[in-house]
Amino acid sequence: MKRIDDHGICYVCGSSNPHGIGLSWYSDDENIIYSDFNLDISQQGPPGYAHGGASAAILDEAMGAAVWRSGFNVAVVNLEINYKRPLPLGQPLKLVARFTEKKERKIFATGEIRLPDGTVAVSGTGIYIVAPHLFEPGRYRDK
């Protein structure tokens, strides 16, 4: 499995964002993203558990990364998240996200976050569209 370079200031997968989650992505296939991670108090929602927005952000970024690895520069236009179990803080969690298909302008991906026992805690689907103009050099600055 190969580690994918982080994205600097990215809230989810960047190593230089002091307020970010800082996940590392791995891939052994162009269409699948993996991550083993723990969440901490900075992602807390209910006491001892992650905020739902943190898991949504993680799935959005991971599914988007799977689509990017498939050769498309995209932005999400629809994100559906299913919360099945709360994500405990300080516990090992596993993420898998994958590009699933392209239909005309829409590009689809799925993802899930699993608890230490393998139970799916949060799953999601995303619809993305090609949006290379959002990623032009100099359009946004990392500050």
Secondary structure, DSSP 8 states (H G I E B T S, - for coil): -EEE---TT-TTT-SS-TTS----EEEEETTEEEEEE---GGGBSSTTBB-HHHHHHHHHHHHHHHHHHTT--EEEEEEEEEE-S--BTTS-EEEEEEEEEEETTEEEEEEEEE-TTS-EEEEEEEEEEE-GGGG-TTSS---
